[in-house]
Amino acid sequence: MTDSENKSSRHVMAVVGAATAGSEIARILAERGALVIVFEQNPRPYGKIEDGLPRWHVKQRKDEYEEINQRLDHPNIEYVPMTRMGRELDFEDLRTAWGLSGIVLTHGAWKDRAFPVEGADQFIDRGLVYQNKLIYWFNHYLEKNYDGPRYDLTPGAIVVGGGLASIDVVKVLQIEMTLAALKARGIAGDMLALEREGIDPVLAASELKYNDLGIAPCKLYYRRRVLDMPLSDIPPDAPAKRAEALRQARAKILEKAQRKFLFEFQELRAPSGVIVENGVMVGVNFSRTEVADGQVRIVQEGVESARAPLTISSIGSIPEPIPGIPQKGETYTYVNQKIGLLMDGPTGVFAAGNVLTGKGNIKDSLDSGSEIGTLVAEAYLGLSGEELKIAESARKEAAASGEKIAGALSTRPKIAPENVARLLGHVRKRQLAVGYDGNYRAWIAKVTPPDLH
């Protein structure tokens, strides 16, 4: 869009976060005539699809990238990359000084929930690693221009968690360790083959068995029972017999995953302390738990000491706290949660996607707010051979939010042309600072690593 086209009053919306939810809501608002300014913290707009979804989902990632591109490449959308809330963008300034019609927060839930042992965070990158950073590294470390954190994975690592994302983590560990062991034998392994076929069949092609590799498997610890693992949902109104069948299906999902990727599992264990030597975390002390009336209770303190040079915390992701946004516990508080309204006033503030749910796990991205069936979970984990359209349910959920926000926006006064021009001046200044010239497709080509084209 050129500045000269802004000759009439219109709504101007800011969308913070450009991935599945942000791009879908921006598209809906733009198609209704609003000028939409999309702020994205990274050069590319793909969010958890790029940085939180393991890179073996090759086709699904490429398909979703193009769908996001198509939504953002719209004449009524101004893309502003490399602009993060709380870093280059101040929330209170955006809300009170820019003069926007509204703000929609779709920046996801990227903050790892804290490892549940007091003082453990002092050992981050000294024996303790969080899931989001690990998967980001796994997805990008092969790129020639990668300059992020690097991790040395080790056999026998400890993983603490219990959802789909924690099984992603154990898959990364088992696949990477197998590839390293094959390389040491002069055999070029194939990550995609290991994920698709499983470890044993790939090794058998080289006349090997897993035990021949001499690498200890990683071990996943979960504080509840395997039947409680949030791998698939149980509808709250499910009859008792159906609910029990669905719980047993969760155990079958885990069993299939273990058979294919050869990791170990321990239920009913909660971290109660860390093992430290020479200033480095070298293991975790676990207590035995039980589940009674849906609640986890400690029944025996410090029953197991598990030692490993690497512990990965995979117990969920939550929205980043933002100064100025009311928050209770791990989630933002709402004036009207039905439409996702966080704050009312001249510039209404809405939330959508994982910011609204307060969750950042892959399961909620698969189908936010509705049942995740066994077939969906198995397809996602590569246990069924079925293809899965990763973000379709999340996009539909975002579309519903977008329609509600568009409806709320229709009652607000439009912004006069001179103020639209002033807003665009703010946008152009930031775009210029990051080297974005307004050509969305050219920008994406420029910031896509050569090895990913």
N, C-alpha and C positions, 0 to 999 in steps of 0.2 A: 504494500500500500504506500502511496506517496502522500506527503503532508497536504498537498493541494486538494486531495480528495475529501478532506474533512471540512465540509462547508455547512453541515447541519448538526443539530444537537443529537447526541447519541449516548448510550451507556458505554462506559469504559471499565473493564474488569481486569484485575490482576489474578493470574493463576500461578501459584507457587508450586513447582514440580511438574515436569513435562511428560512423565511416562504414561502408562496405560490410563490411569484415572484422569490425570491432568490434561492429556491430549484429547480425550473423549469429551470432557466437560468444555474445554476450550473450543472444540469443534461445534458443539451444540450452541454455545453462546455466540460464536462468530457467525453461524448460519442464521441466527436471529437478528443479525445486524450490529451486534456489539463489537467494539474494538477490544480485543483481548490481548493483554500483555502477559506472555508466558515466561516466567523466570525459572531457570534451570541451573542447579549448582555445578553441573558437569558440562564439558563441551558437547557431549551427545546426550539425547533426551531419554534414554531407554531404561533408566532406573534399575529396579530389581531384576528386570528381564536380562539386563546386561551384567549387572554386578552381584546379584544374589541368586541367580539361577545357574547351576553348574553348566559349564560350556559343552557338555556332551549333548545338550538339547539343541543341536545345530540347526535343524530345519525350523523348529518352533521359534527359536530366537530370531532367525532371519525373517520369518513371516511376520512376527510381531514388530520387528524394527520397521518394516515397510509399512505396516498399518499405522504405526505412530507417525512415520514420515508423511503419509498421505493426509492424516488429520491436521498436522501442524503446518503443512505447506498450503496455507489458506490466505487469501488477500486481507482478511480482517484479523489475522493473528500476527503479532510482533513477537518474535522469539528473542529472548535475552539470555544467552548462555553464560556459564562461568560466574554465576551470581547467586550466592548462597544467603539465605535468611540468617541473620546474626553475624554475618561476615561482611559481605559487600552491600547487604540490604538490611536496613533497620525496620523491624516490624512496626513500631510506633510511628516512625516517620512515614512509612508507606500508608498506614491507616489514617493518620491525622493531617498530613501535609500535602500529599499528592492530589487529593480531591477526586478519588476514584468512586465509582458507583458501588464497587464491592471488591472483596478479596476472597479467593477460594484457595484454601491450603490443601494441596494434594502431594505433599513432600514425603509421604510414606512414613514408615516406622523403622528407622535404621539404628536406633540406639539399642545395643545388646542389654538385655536384662542382667543385672549384676550377678556375678557368681555368688551363691548364697553362703559364703564364709567370710566373716568379718576380717578385713585387712588383706584379702586375697588379691585385690587389684594392684597392690604394690609389686606383684610378680607378673604383671602383664608384660609379655615378650621376654620374660625370664622364667619360662616353664608354663605360663598360662596364656592362652590365645582365645580370643572370642570369635565366634562363628562368622559374623559378617565380614570381618577383616580377612579371615582365612579364605572364604569363598571368593572375595574380591581378588586376592592374590592368585588363587587357582585359575580364575578366569582370565587374568591379564599377564601373568609372569612370563609367558612365552613371547609376548610382543616385544619387538626390538626396542621400542621407546619407553618401555615400562620403567617407572622410577619410584614405585610404591614400596611398601614393606615387603620383606622376603622372609620366608619361613623354611626351616629345615625340618621336614617331617621325619618322624622316627617310628620304628616298629613298636608295637605294643602300646600305642598312645591310649590315653583315657579320654572318653567323650562323655559328657554329662548332659543329658537331655532326654527326649522321648518322642518328638514329633517327626514329621516328614523331613524337616530341615536337618535334624540330627542324623537321620539316615543318609541324607546327602553328604554330611561330613564324614561318616564312616566309609561311604563309598569313595570319597576323595582319598582318604587315607589308604584304604586297601588297594585301590587301583594304582595310586602313585608308588606305593611300596612295591607292588608287583612289577611295575614298569622298571623301577630302579634295580630290582633283583635280576630281571631279565637282561637289562643293559649290562650289568656286571658280568653276565655270562656271554656277552657278545650278541645277544638276541634283541632285535628291534621290536619292541612291543607296540601295540596299537590301543590307545586309550578308548576309542570308540568301540572296538571289538570287545574289550574287557567289560565295558558297561553294557553292551548289547547282549553278549553271549554268556557272560559270567566268567569268573576267574578259572575254574577247573577246566571247562572246555577249551579255553585259549591255551592254557598250559599243556593240556593233553596233546595239542597239535605239535608241540615241541618235545613230546614224550617226557613231560615233567608233571609232578604233583606239587601241591602247595607246600607240603612238608619238605620237599627238596630245596625250596628257596631259603629255608632257615630264617624266616622272618616271623616274629610274633604278631598275631592279629591284634588289631585294636579292640577295645572293649567298651561297649555302651552301657552306662549306668542310668537307671530310671527310678525315681522316688516312689512311683506307684506300681501297680501290677501291669503286666503286658496287656491285660484286657482293658486297661484304662488308657492306653496310649492313644493320643489324639491323631491317629492315622486316618480314621474315617469317623464321621459324625453319627450320633444316634439321635433321631428326632425325639424331642421331649415327650411327645405323646405316643411313642412307640409302645405297643403291648409288651409285657414282661418277656414273653417267649421270643418276640422279634428282637428286643433289646439285647437279650442274651446271645442270640445268633449273631448279631452285629459285633458284640464284644469278642466272640470267638473268631470272627472274621479278621479282627485286628491281629490276633495271635498268628493266624495263618499268613497275613501279610509280612509280619516280622520273620516268621519261619522261612518264607520264600526268599526274603532279602538276605537272611543269614546263609542260606544254602547257596545263593548266587555269589555273594561277596565275602563270605567266610569270616565275618566278624563275630565276636562273642558278645553276650548280653547278660546283664544282671538286673533283675527287677528288685523293687522294695529296698532301695539303697539311697540315702540322702547324704550329700557332703556335710561333714561336721568339723573338718579341719584340714589344713594343708600340711604337707611334709616338706620341710625346708632344709637344705644343706648348702652352706657357703653362699647364702643370699639368693639361692635359686630354688624355685618350687620343683620338687622331684616326685610329687605324688599327692594323693588325697586320702584322708581318713573318712570312712563312710560309717553311718549308723544304719541299723536295720529299722525298717518302717513297717507299718501296716496301714491299710485303708479301712476306715470304719465310718459308716454313714457319709461316705463321700469325702471324708477328711483324712489327711495324712498325719499319722502320729508316730513319733519315735518310740520304739519298743526296746531298743538296746543300743546304747551309745558306743561309738567307736568300735564296731564289731569287725571291721575290715580295713586294713591298710593296703592301698593299692599304689604301687610305685611305678612311675613312668617319667621320662624326661619331658613329656609333652602332655598337657591337659587342655582339652578344648571345651569351652562352655557353650552349649547350644540349647539354652533354655528359653529362647524367645526374644523378640525384638519389640520395642515400644517407641512411640514418637519422641523426638528430641524436645526437651523443654525450650520454650521460646519466651524471653522476657516480654511481658505485656499480655500473654495469653493465660487466662485462669486455668489452673490445673489442680486436680485432686488425685493424689497417688500417681499412677502411671498414665492417666488419660486426661485429656482436656475436658473442661466442663462447658456445658452448652446452655444457651438461652432457650433453644428449641432444637432438640436432637432429631426430631422427625424430619426436619429439612436441613439438618446439619449446621444450624446457625450458632456460631460461637459467641459473637458479640454483635449487638445491634448498634444503630447510630447512623450518621450520614454515610459512612462507609461500612456496610455490613460485612462481617467476616464469617465465612462458611468453611466447613471442612468436608472432605470426601475421601474415599478409598481407605487405605490402612490408617490414615490419621484419624478418620471418623471411628473406625472399629477399635482403634487403640492397639492393633495387632500388626505384626510385620512378618508373620511366617508365610511360607509358601502355600500352605493349605488354605489360608484365607484369601490369598491371591487367586487360587484356583476357583473358588466359588464362595465369595464373601456372603455370609448371612444365610446360607442354605446348606442342605445336606451334602457332605462329601462321601460318595459311595465308595465301596471297596474297589470297584472297577476303575474309578478315577484315580484313587491312590496307587493302585498297582500299575496303571499306565504311567503315572508320573514317575514312579520309582523304577521303571524299566523292567517290571516283573511279568508283564503280560504280552509284550510285543505289539500292543495297540498304540497308535499315535494319539497324542493329547494336544488339543488347542489350549496352550497354557493360560493365556490371559483373557479368553473369551468371556468367562463368567465375571471376572473383575471388570471388564469393559461394560458389560450389561449393567452391573451394579452402579458403575460410575455414570452411565447414561441416565439411569433413574435419578441419581443425585443431581445431574445436570439439568434435567427437566424441572425438578423442584426448585433449583436455584434460579433458573430462567423465569419460572413463575413468580418467585419472590422479587426478582429484579424488575419485572414489568410494572410493579407498583411504585417504583422509585423514580424521582425526577431524572430526566436526561441531562447530560453535561453540555454546556454551551460550546460552540465551535472554537472560541478563543481559548477556553480551558482544555479542550481536547488537544489543541495545538501545543499548549504548554506542557501537557502530559507527555506528548510525543517528544518534546524537547528533552525531558528527563530520560526517556527511553533511548533516543538517539545518542545521548551523551554516554550512556552505559554501553550500548552496542559498539560505539566507536572505541571505547576503552579496551574492549576485549577483541577487537578486530573483526567484528561481525558487520557485513555490509548490507544486510537485508535479504540476501539471496540464500534462502534456507537450504536448498539442495546443494548449492556450491559449498556452503559451510560444512554440511555433513560429509561431503567428499573430502574436504580439506582436513577435517579432524578425525577421520576414520584411519586408524593405523594401516600402513601399506599391506601388512600381512593379513588384514581382515577384509580387504576389498574383494 
